[in-house]
């Protein structure tokens, strides 16, 4: 599929892009589910508007879409601002200004920590602060006087070692400690062994910089082994960052353009550095981080590739023998007969639909037309109920509402804090996948499913900001993965636990684009899928344990990645099987991305299930283990046949478990 696709590059900087991607090829004969702008607006107006939970205090300028699920959400939401981690820096607001510094990294048996380091403290005599602009990697924060008038603004960005302060009026900036002058408006300071540079045309008087209106003070962190003077030619005031991406052949590329008044420099993550397109010069130094060594590059844009991953909702049934098909017809009948009542919340309800969808594909694969017809009827009825736009006007579950305050779609009943915008991509990926499967076998469903399904897609993956949704709500283009917390009430930044459910979300998005003929949405979904899968391996399941940052870390899997730390933990269990299992669920047909290193898979499985597979997530651990070689696959199949039902997840089934292993 991907190899035949021509290059598509999408700039996502205008409201028009939202209509372009969601409307897709609306004039094409194949785009039967792609909405026009009018129909998308109509769908939104048909969904009840209701806030299920109050939005926290927001330090946010009027008119901006609330930036839920962002790396900088801790600056915005809650009674007091939290630190954030625009690597290679950490940053925090103070009562009268701001502070920042390169976080020191420490590694223990279970945690890699890079906590907030207020090495440089800046006092602008502010009484309050609020976010006035943001994009895919940068954020602008206004510093205000007690009467609300602007004093100045500060810009920070992921990947940038530069902090830019611009005076909104004539005033003074307190530096806390004296800086050494290097001439021509360049100054330096050493804190705890780390050097920081300051570049300004303002007048320095002791510990104070006097700035005229519009003048800037630009700080930058200096890697060890480099000097302030060496980096100064690459430093200028940062203004914003823009995103572009493309899917070409077997590559998915991401480009972040850092808009500055002059030259700039950008720190590349380890995963970016190994697949870097630009810039060419990354020899300016290195920074430590909880994700490994960051390489400092000279340039105004950062561009890298990820292996393009084709979305999939089917197993390769050509690999099934006749005997295996007979066996699957038997387990299929039992699985269908024992299907419990479908849950009515937006997480477990979605998982149940996903289970039915996979059973449906297996029924077609093994030629059981009668069971396939029954499953199609059951899945279609459940999806139709969930996607009735005004369903929440008459019932309290199996429907969706629009939160006009937080600007997003929330499923009823909410679960795991989804009313606070936690985990939306985890939930909605299951729905998009199930709807895609159902529509593939019965395209007449699409006109009914499309209005609400397109709203779910817009909630988690709008390509640009509009009056109704933020741009790419959960996805962080610089980090290459999503963030799960809506309002981010944490001192360690945002976090994501289930990398695999994030991958599943974009698989569902790309499939929905494909089945509705929306090629632009399919491309966006493929880019997100490819990026998330690459990051999942790089930072959750297949990181290079020989890298210095992992010295002393005693695990092969990270359970939760944060902005400022990485934990061998989960939100719900201390067990090793849970830490790996939550990175595997739901082992969809696209989960082959988890393979590639049989020894690492075997090692991860040994750590997670030393006593065997009769544990929570045992089914997914078996499926994962089958990727480590023919012998392991044969053993996994034997074990899967007798695995007790209670160890098969509610998104899984015996039939799918066996079929997945059989088709390895």
Protein Blocks (a to p, Z undefined) as FASTA:
>chain_A
ZZmpccdddddfbfklmmmmmnmpmlbmklmmbccfklmmmmmmmpccddfbdcdddddd
ehiacdehiaklmmmgojbdcdddddfbdcdddfklccdddddddddfkbccdddddfba
cdehiabdcdfbdcfkbccdddddfkopafbdcdddehiabdcdddfbdcdddehiacdd
ebjhiacddeehiacddddfbdcehjaccddehiacddddddehiafklmmmmgccdfbd
cdddddehjbccdddddddfbdcdddddfklmmmcfbdfblcnbccddfkbpcdddedjb
dcdddddddddfbdcfklpcfklmmmmmmmmmmmmmmpccddfbfklmmmmmmmmmmmmm
mmmmnopaklmmmmmmmmmmmmmmmmmmklmmmbcehiadddfknopadddddeehlmno
paklmmmmmmmmmmmmmmmmomklmmmmmmmmmmmmmmmmpcbdcfkbcchkllcfknop
acfbfnlpafkbpadfblmlmmmmmmmmmmmmmmnopaklmmmmmmmmmmmmmmmmmmmm
mccfkbmklgopacfbdfbdcfkbccdddfkbcbfklmmmmmmogoiaklmmmgoilmlm
mmmmmmmmmnojbbghklmmmmmmmmnojklmmmmmmmmmmgcfklpcfkbcfklmmmmm
mmZZ
